[in-house]
Amino acid sequence: MISPTLTAEQIYSAAAAAGARPDPLLTISQWADRYRWLSQRASAEHGRWRTERTPYLREIMDCLSPMSPIERTVFMKGAQIGGTECGNNWMGYIIHQAPGPMMAVQPTVEMAKRNSKQRIDPLIEESEVLRKLVRDPRSRDSGNTVLSKDFPGGVLVMTGANSAVGLRSMAARYLFLDEVGRLPRRCGRRGRPDHAGDGAHANVRQAEGVSVFDAQDHRHEPDRGCV
């Protein structure tokens, strides 16, 4: 069967309706409980995500929900208690429920690549709703690379805090800074990378952000090109 060809007016009307659609009322913790699956490749306890297993993350995730008045969330925590997975739930929610340009910053570009392969790819692969929105990287013109994931209405760009070019390459509605205590103090002439990241999303009116760092790790590690 040949699909009918849409007219320019129909395409315009559909795009206008999608753009005018309000953000959903579903919170991020509710989304994670409904749609998130932990991969055996990325988690020691694989299977359906259950916020009740980490109840201290519920309020943090829900502060990142579109209906929350909170614009910036800072999570100071112990090691290995789910901070990054909290941010990954936020990413999945954005892709599925409230699309827009998002930047995720790791201390280095290499860490961003490793996180993409070990955590973000499984996040997408194990969720049916996300697999439908982010095309298979093996398909032609998929827009799915190690450091960039295109989806309808937005894009997830991952970079390192040691890349001044990466930090200023886009304006983002959402900003995720992971392992802030390990960020270099300066990167080129841009000053502190977390401040440069703020600049990346300060241009967007509805910007939201989360910063995650371990309570025992406040040091700033120098990197090549950064001090």
C-alpha positions in Angstrom: 0.0 0.0 0.0 1.3 3.4 -0.9 1.1 6.0 1.9 -0.7 9.2 1.0 1.6 12.2 0.4 1.1 14.9 3.0 0.5 18.5 1.8 2.7 21.3 3.0 -0.3 22.6 5.0 -0.7 19.2 6.7 3.0 19.0 7.6 2.9 22.6 8.9 -0.2 21.9 11.0 1.3 18.7 12.5 4.5 20.5 13.4 2.6 23.4 14.9 0.5 21.0 17.0 3.6 19.1 18.2 5.3 22.4 19.2 2.3 23.7 21.1 1.9 20.4 23.1 2.5 21.2 26.8 5.1 19.2 28.8 3.6 16.0 30.4 2.4 15.7 34.0 4.3 12.4 34.4 7.2 12.9 36.9 10.6 11.4 36.1 10.4 8.9 38.9 7.0 7.7 37.6 8.4 7.5 34.1 11.4 5.5 35.3 9.2 3.0 37.1 7.0 2.6 34.0 9.6 2.6 31.2 13.1 2.1 32.5 14.9 -1.2 32.3 18.4 -1.8 33.7 20.7 -3.7 31.3 22.9 -6.5 32.5 25.7 -4.8 30.7 25.2 -1.5 32.7 24.0 -2.6 36.1 24.8 -5.3 38.7 21.0 -5.5 39.4 19.4 -5.7 36.0 15.7 -5.7 35.3 12.9 -3.2 35.7 13.8 0.1 37.5 12.1 0.5 40.9 12.5 3.8 42.6 11.5 2.1 45.9 14.9 0.5 45.8 16.5 3.9 46.0 13.8 6.1 47.6 16.2 9.0 48.2 16.4 9.6 44.4 12.7 10.2 44.0 12.6 13.8 45.1 15.8 14.6 43.2 14.4 13.1 40.0 11.1 14.8 40.4 12.7 18.2 40.9 14.0 17.8 37.3 10.4 17.1 36.0 9.0 19.9 33.7 6.2 20.7 36.2 8.7 21.4 39.0 9.6 25.1 39.6 13.2 24.1 40.3 15.7 25.2 37.6 18.9 23.8 39.0 19.4 20.7 41.1 22.7 19.9 42.9 23.2 16.4 44.2 26.1 16.0 46.7 26.4 12.3 47.5 28.4 9.3 48.4 30.0 7.1 45.8 28.0 4.6 43.7 24.6 5.3 45.1 22.8 6.0 41.8 23.5 9.6 40.9 24.5 8.9 37.3 21.5 6.6 36.9 19.3 9.4 38.2 20.6 11.6 35.4 20.2 8.8 32.9 16.5 8.5 33.9 16.2 12.2 33.2 17.8 11.7 29.8 15.3 9.0 28.9 12.4 11.1 30.1 13.6 14.0 28.0 13.9 11.9 24.8 10.4 10.3 25.4 8.3 13.0 27.1 9.8 16.5 26.9 12.2 16.6 23.9 14.6 19.5 23.5 18.4 20.0 23.1 20.3 18.5 26.0 24.0 18.5 26.9 25.6 15.9 29.2 29.1 16.7 30.5 31.6 14.3 31.9 35.0 15.3 33.2 36.8 14.3 30.0 35.8 13.4 26.4 37.0 9.8 26.9 34.8 9.4 30.0 31.9 10.8 27.9 32.5 8.2 25.2 32.8 5.4 27.8 29.6 6.5 29.6 27.8 6.6 26.2 28.7 3.0 25.3 28.3 1.6 28.8 25.2 3.4 30.0 23.4 5.5 27.4 23.4 2.9 24.7 21.9 0.3 27.1 19.4 2.9 28.4 18.1 3.2 24.8 18.4 -0.4 23.8 16.5 -1.8 26.8 13.6 0.6 26.6 11.0 0.0 23.8 9.8 3.6 23.8 13.3 4.9 23.4 14.3 2.5 20.7 11.4 3.8 18.6 12.7 7.4 18.9 16.5 6.9 18.6 17.4 5.2 15.4 19.8 2.3 15.2 23.4 3.6 14.7 23.9 1.1 11.9 21.1 2.6 9.8 22.0 5.2 7.2 21.8 8.8 8.4 20.7 7.6 11.8 21.9 10.7 13.7 23.1 8.2 16.4 26.8 8.4 17.1 28.9 7.8 20.3 28.6 11.5 21.4 25.3 12.5 19.8 21.8 11.0 19.8 19.2 12.6 17.6 15.5 12.1 18.4 12.3 13.8 17.3 12.3 17.3 18.7 15.8 17.3 20.2 19.3 16.0 20.4 21.5 14.7 23.3 25.1 15.9 23.0 27.7 14.3 25.2 31.1 16.0 25.8 33.9 16.4 28.2 34.7 19.3 30.5 38.2 19.3 29.0 36.8 20.3 25.6 36.2 24.0 25.4 34.8 23.6 21.8 32.3 21.0 23.0 31.0 23.2 25.8 30.3 26.1 23.6 29.1 24.2 20.5 25.3 24.5 21.3 22.6 26.1 23.3 20.8 23.6 25.4 17.5 23.5 27.2 18.8 20.8 29.6 22.3 20.5 31.1 23.6 17.4 33.0 27.0 17.9 34.8 28.3 14.5 36.1 31.2 14.1 38.6 31.6 17.8 39.1 34.3 17.3 41.7 36.6 15.9 39.0 36.1 18.7 36.5 39.3 20.7 35.7 39.5 24.2 37.2 40.0 25.8 33.8 39.7 24.8 30.2 41.5 27.1 27.8 40.3 30.7 28.2 36.8 29.7 29.2 37.3 29.5 32.9 35.7 26.8 34.9 34.0 24.2 32.7 30.8 24.1 34.9 30.5 27.8 34.4 31.0 27.4 30.7 28.3 24.8 30.7 26.0 27.2 32.4 26.6 29.6 29.5 25.6 26.9 27.1 22.1 26.7 28.5 21.6 30.2 29.9 20.5 31.3 26.4 17.4 29.1 26.6 14.5 30.5 28.6 13.3 27.1 30.1 16.7 25.8 30.9 17.0 23.1 33.6 20.2 21.6 35.0 21.6 19.0 37.4 25.1 18.8 38.9 26.2 15.5 40.5 29.3 15.1 42.6 30.7 12.9 45.4 30.8 14.4 48.8 34.3 13.0 49.5 35.8 14.3 46.2 36.1 18.0 45.9 39.4 18.1 44.0 39.8 19.5 40.5 42.0 17.4 38.4 44.1 19.1 35.7 43.9 17.8 32.1 45.7 18.5 28.9 44.8 22.1 28.0 43.2 22.6 31.4 44.7 23.6 34.7 
